Amino acid sequence: MSERQGSQAPGEVRLASARGRWVLTTAVLGSGMALLDSTVVNVALPRIGEDLDADLAVLQWTVTAYLLTLSSLILLGGALGDRYGRRRIFVIGVVWFAAASLLCGLAPGAGVLIAARALQGVGGALLTPGSLALIQAVFHPDDRARGVGAWSGLGGVAAAVGPFVGGWLVDGPGWRWVFFLNVPLAAVCVPVALRHVPETRERDARERGGFDVRGAVLGALALAGVTYALIAAPDRGAAPGVLVPAVAGMLLGVVFVRVEGRHADPMLPPAIFRIRLFSAINAVTVCVYAAFSGFFFLSVLQLQVVAGYSALQAGTALLPTTVLMLLLSARSGELGQRVGPRIPLTVGPVLCAVGMLLMLRVGHEASYFADVLPAMVVLGAGMVTLVAPLTATVLASVDVNRAGLASGINNAAARAAGLMAVAALPLLAGMGPEAYRSADEFEATFRRAMPLCAGVLVVGALIAWSTVRPAALRGPEPAPEKRCHPECTYHCGVSAPPLDPGDR
C-alpha cells in the first residue's frame, strides 16, 4: 500500500487497523534484528576465537567495534531520519545492517570480521532510532503508548530467544550463521516497510542547517583511541603504540566537548547536562550498563571455557534474566510511579551486584540449578527493579519537548559505557591475551572481574540514593532554558533505552 493509497495519513494510523499492524511488524522486525544480533554474538565468541585462531583482543574488538560506531552515530541516525524521512533512513539502515552481517559471516579472518562489525554498528545507528520513530510518527496519539508497549514486548521476545538461537546455531551449522540469520529477516522487513509504512519527516528539520557531522566524527575517534589503548595494553603494556592512542583519544574528547558547546545544532547539547537530575540519571546509567556489558561478556566465556557448557547451554543459561524482564517490567514501572524512583534505582543495582557475586560460585563442572540459576534469578530481579524506573526518570527529568533527545543521549551513554567496560575490564582484571584458552587462568581473572562489576553497580546505587528525588517522576525540575540553544530541542528519533541491557 503506498502512502497515497492508504486511507490513514501519518499521525492518524490506528494500531488495530491493518496498516497499523504492518507498521508495528516493520518496527519490530527492524529492531528485532539488532536485538537478536546483540544477544547471539557473545555466545559465539569462544567458537569464533577457535576458528580464527584469535586472541582475547580480537574477541573484545568483535564486540566493541559494533558498540563504537553504534554509540557514536545513534543520535546522528535519529536526526537523519527526522530530516530525510524516517522510513527511508530506517530501510537504508536495515539493508546496511544485513549487508554488513553477510560480510561478517563471510569474513576470512579477524580483521575483516572486526571491520564488518563496525559497519554493522553504522547500520544499527540508522535503524535503531528509526524503528521507534516510525511508531511515534505514524500512529494516532491515542495509540502511541500501546504501540510502544507492543514494540517493547515483542522486541523483548527477540532478546529472550537470542541466546538460545545463537547457541543452537553455533553448535549446529556454525558461528557464521549467527550473522547470516539477519539476511532473511531484512529480506522480509524491507518490502513490508516500503509497501505499508508511510513516509514521515520533521517539518522544520531542513531549516536548522547542517548536521553535526564534525561532532559525530570527533566522538567516534575519541572513543576509538581510548578503546584501542585499553584493549592493547594487556599485551603491549605502556608502549608508545598504546600511550599515543590513549592520549589522542582523551584530547579528542576535550575537543569534542568544545565543539559541541559552539555548534548551532549540536548532536550532544551541553546545556541539557545542566539539569541536575538528567546528569545524575545518566551517571547511574553509565554505571549500570558498564557492569551489565562487562558481566555478560565474561560470563558467557566463563560458562563455556571453565564450566564446560556448550554454546547452546551457555545461551540458555542467560534466559531467566530476560524472562523476568518480560514478565515483570510493567509492574516494576508501576511500582516506581507509586514509591518514586529513588528506592528502585538504589535497590536494583545492589541486587544486580549480589547476583554477579553469586556467579563466583560457577567453576569447573558447575551445576546449573545450584550455582548458575540463583545468580541469574537475583540478577534478573535487580534488572527488573531498576530498568523501567531508570527509563521513566530519564524522560521525567526534562521537558516533554526534549524527551526524544534525552532518551537518545541516555541510549548512547549506555552503549558507550558497554564499550568502555568490555575494553577495560580484562585489563583491570589482569586477563592476558590467551586467557580464554586456559580454564584455570580464565577462572582466576573472572574471580577478579566480578567484584569490579559489582563495585561499579554499588557506585551507581549510591549516586541514585544521593541525587534522585523521591518525587522525580512527577515532573522535571526547572531547567536553565535561557542558557540552552533554542534549537537544541529537536526530536532525535530515539525514545527508549536499550531493551537488552547487557548487549549480550
N, C-alpha and C positions, 0 to 999 in steps of 0.2 A: 504494500500500500504506500503510495507516495504521499508526500505532505499535502499536495493539492487534492488527492482523492479522499483523504481522511475526513471524517465528519467532525473530528475534535481537534481544535487547534492546540499548539503548545501552551501549557499552563491551564488547560481545560480538560485534559485526558483523565478519565476516571479509572481507578485501579481495577474495578470489576469489569471494565469493558474489554473486548478482545484486544484492542490496541494497547490498553494498559497492561495486560498480561504479557504481550510481546515486549513492551518496553522493559518491564521487570525482568523477563527472561534474558534479554540482551545485557542488562546491567549485571545480573548475577553471573552469566557466562563469562563476561569480561573480568570482573573482579575475582571470580572463582579460579580463573587461570592463574592469576598472580598468587592467590592464597594457596592453591594446591601446590604450585611450584615452590613456594616458600617453606611448605611443610614437608616436602618429599626430599629436597636436596640434602639436608643434613643426614637423613637416613642412609643416603647413598655414599657419603663421604669415605668411609673405610674402603669400599669397593673401588671407588674412583682412584684413591691413593694406590691401591694394589695394582690396578690395571695399568695406570700411567706411571708406575714406579715413582710416585711423588712423595715429597716430604711434607711435614706439617704445614709449612708456609704455603704450599700450593692449596691445601685444603682450606686454610684460612682465606686465601685470595678467592677461592671458589665461592665463598660466602660473601666476603667483603666487597668484591668487585661489583656485585649486584647492588648491595646496600649503598655503595659510594655514589653511583650515578642516580639511584632512586632518591636518596635523601637530598642530593644536591639539586635535582631538577624537578621535584614533585610540585613545588609551588609555581615554577615556570610553566609546567604542564597544565596546571589548572588555569592559569592566565591565558595560555594559548587557546584553550577551549572556549573561554569567555569571549575572546576576540574573533577567532576564525570559525567558530562553530563547534559545539560540544560533541555532536555526533561525528563530525569529520575528524577531530583530533582523537576521539575515542577509537574510531575504526583504524586510523593510522597506528595508534598505539597497539591495538590487538594484532595487526599484521606484522608490525615491527617485532613485537614480543614473540610471535610464532616463528618468524624467520630467524631471530636470534636463538630461540630454543632449538630449532633444527640444526643450526651451526654448533650449538653446544653438544648435541647428540652425535654429530659427525666429527667432532674435534679429534684430530690425530694425536694431539699432545696437550700438555698442561697450558702452554702459552695461548693456544687458540681457544681452549676452554675458558680461561680467565677473561680473555678479550670478549668472547661471546657472552659471558655472564655480565660484563659491563654494558654491552649493548642491550641485553635483556632489561637491565635497570632503566635504560632510557625509555624502552617501550613501556615498562611498568609506570614510569613517571607520567606518561601520556594517558594510559588507560585507567590507572587507579583513581585519580581525581575525577576523571570523566564518567566513570560508572555511576557514582552517586550524584554527580551534577546532572546527569540525564533525568534521574528521578525528581530532583528538586525543580528542574526547569520545565519538565513535560507534564507532570501530574497536577491536577487541581489542588489548590491549597488545602482543602479538606482531606485529601487523600495522601498528602506527602508523608505525614508521620507514619501511617500504616505502610506506605511503600518503603520507607526507610527501614521499618521494623522487619518487613518481609525480606528485604535485601540483606539485612544483617543476619537474620536467622538462616536463610538459605546459603548465604556465603559462609556462615559458620559450619554448615554441613561439609562444605568443601575442605575447610580447615580440619574438621574432625576425621574425615576419611583419608586425608592426605598421607599421614604416616603409614596407615595400613596399606594403601595403594602403592606408596613408594617402596615399602618393604617387600610387597609381593612382586613388584617389577624388578627390583634389584636381585632378589633370589630367583626370579624366573628368567625372563628374556634378557635382563642385564640393566645396568645403571643408565645406559644411554636412552632407554625407553622412558625414563623419568622426564626427559626433555622432549622426546618425540610425542608424548601424550598431549602437549599443548597444541600441536598442529591440527588434529581433528577438531578440537574444541574451538579453535579460531575459525576453521572452515565452516562451522555451524554459526558462530557468533556474527561474523561479518555480513553474510547475506541477510540474516534476520534484522540486523541493525539498519542496513541500507533500505530494506523494504518496509519496515514497520515503525522505525523511530523518526519522528520529525526533527528537523534541524532547529537548533536554538543558539542564540548568542546574546551577549550583553549589549544593550542598545548603544551605550556611550563608550564602549571599550575602545573603539578606534580613535576617539577624541583625546585619549590620555597621552599619546605619544609613544615612544619606543619602549620595548621590553627592557627589563634589567638583565640583559644577557651578560654584561660585564660582571655583575654580582654573582650570577649563577656560575660562571667560569671560575671566578676567584674562590668561591666557596668550595667548588669541586677540587680545585688544585690544592687548597689548604688542607682539606680532608685527606686527599691522596698522599700528600707529603708526609703528614703525621702517621697515616696508616702504614705506608711503606716502611717508615723507620721502626715502628712498633713490631711489625712482622719480621723485619730483617735483623733486629737487634739480637735475638737469641742465638743466631748463627754467626753473626759478624761482630757483635759487641759494639764498642764505641768507635767503629771505623769511620773515616770521612764519608763513606758511602751511606752511612746511617745518620750521622750528625747533620750533614748538609740538607738532606730532605726534611729532617725534623725541624731545623731552624727555618728553612724556607717555608714549610707549611705553617709554622706559627706566625711568621712575618706576613704571609699572605692572608692569614686570618685577621690580623690587625688591619691590613689594607681593606679587606672585605667589610669590616665594621665601619671604616671611614667612608668607603664608597656608598654603603647603604644609607649612611647619615646624610649624604649630599644628593642622592638621586631623587629626581622629582617623583618617581613612582617606584619605590624600592621593592624588591622581592621580599625582603625581610625588614619591615619598617621598625627602626629602633624605638620610635615613640611608643609602640604598643607595650614595650617592656617596662615602661614607667608605671604601668598598672601593677601594683604590688602582688595582688592575688594571681594574676596571669603569670608573672615571673616565677612566683613560688610554685605554682602547679606545674610549670614546665620543668623546674628543678626536680620535683618529685618524679615527673615522667622520665627524665633522664636517668635517675637512679633506678627506677623500676624496670625500664626496658633494657638498660645496660645489664642488669642482673639476669633478666629473663634470657636475653640473647646469649650471654656467656654460659648460662646454665644449660640451655638446650643444645648448644654447640658441643659442649664437653660431655653431657650426659649420654647422648646417643653413641658417642665414641666409647664411653665407659661401659655401656651395656654390651657393645659388640666386642671391644678389644679385651676387656677384663672379665666381664661376666659370661662371655661366650655365647651371647644371644645372636640369633640370625638377624638379618636386616628386617624381616617381617616381624619377628618377636620384639625387636627394639622399637620399631614404629608403633606396634600395637600397645606397647607398654606406656606410651605417652597419651593414649586416648582418654584416660579418666579426667585429665585437666580440661580438655576441650569439651567433653560431655557435660561436666559440671558447669562450664561456662554457658553452654547452650540451654541447660535446664534451669539455671538459677540466676542468670544475669538480669533478667527483667525484674525479679523480686529484689535483687540487690539494689537496682536503681530506685525502686520504690522505698526501700529502707533508707537509702541516702537522702531522699526527699524528706522523710519524716524526722530523722535524727540529725540531719546535717552531714556534710562530707568529712568533717574533721575526724570523727571516730573511725569510719571505714577506711579512710586514707592513712590512718595510723595503724589500725589493727591488721589490715590486709597485707601490707609489706612485711609485718612481723610474722604472720602466718606463713607467708611465702619463704621467709628466711628459715623458719623451722623446717619446712618441707625440704629445702635444699640441704640443710644439715642432716636430715634423715637419710639423704642419699649417700652419706658417708658409710652407711651400713652395707651398701651394694659393693660386693667384691667378687672374688672368684666363685663361680657356681652359685650366685645369689638366687634366693628363692623369690619369685615374683610376688606372691601373696604375702610373704612375711617381711620382705625387705623393700621391694620397689613400690608396690601398691600403696602402702601407708604414706610414703613420701609424696607420691603423685596426688593422693587424695588431699593431704594437708596443703600442698602447693596449689591444687585446684581450688580449694576453699578460700585461700588467700587471694587468688586471682579473681574469683567471683566477688569477693568482698570489695576489692579496690577498683576494678576496671570501669564498671559503669559509673560510680561516683566520680572517678577521675575525668571521664568524658564529660559528664554533666557540669562539673566545676570549671573545666576549660571554657565551655560555652557560656556559662553564667558569669564568668569573670570579665566579659567585655559586653559592650552594647550589641544589640542584635544585628545591626548592620555590619558588624565586623566578625560575626560568628564564623563565617567561612574562612576568613583569613586566620583567625585564632586557631581553629581546628587544623588548618593546613600547617601552620607553624608547629603545632603540637605533634602532628603526624611526622613532620620532617625531623623534629627533635628526637622522637622515639627511634626513627630509623638511624639517625646519626649516632645515637647512644649505642644501639646494637652494633653498628660498625666499629666504634671505638672499643667496645667490650671484646668482640671476637678477635680484634687485632692485639689488644693489650693483655688480656687475661693469661694466655700461655706464657708471655714474658714475665708477668708478675708471679706466676706460679712456678717459674723455673723449668718450663717444659721445653725440652730440646727438639731439634728438627725431626728426629726419628723416634720421638717418644711414643707415638701411637702404634709403632710396630712392636713394642715390648709391653706386655701386660703389667709387669711389675713396675716398670718405670712410669707408665701412664697412670697407674693407680696411685702412686706416690704423689705425683703432681696434681691429680684430681683432688686428692685429700687436702692439698694446699689451696686449691682454687675455690672449692665450695664455701669455706668460711669467708673468702673475699667477696663472693657474690652475696652471701648473707649479710655481710657488713654493709655493703652498698645499700641493700634494702632497709636496714635499720637506719642509715643516714636519711633515706627518703622518708621513713616514718617520722623521724624527729623533725624534719623540715615541715611535714604536713601538720604535726601537732603544734608547732610553734608559729605557723604563719597562716593556716587556713581557718577562717572564722566559721563557727558552727552554723551561722545563718548565711553562708556564702551562696547557697543555691537559690536564695530569694531574690537575687539580682546583683548586677555588677556594682563594684564600688565606684565612686566618682573617678572619672578618668581625666587626665590633663589634656582635654580636647584642643585647647588653644595652642598646644605645643606640637600637635600632630600635624603632619602634612595633610591638606584637605583631600588628597587623592589616595590616601593610604587605606581607604575603607572598602576597596573593591572586593568582590567575592572571588576567592582564589580557586574555587571549584572543588575543594576538599572539605567535606563536612562531617567527617568521622575519623576517629583514631584507628590505628591498625587493628583489624579484627583478630589477627593472630599475634598475640603479644610476644611470643617467643621467636617468630620468624623461623620456625623450626625447620 
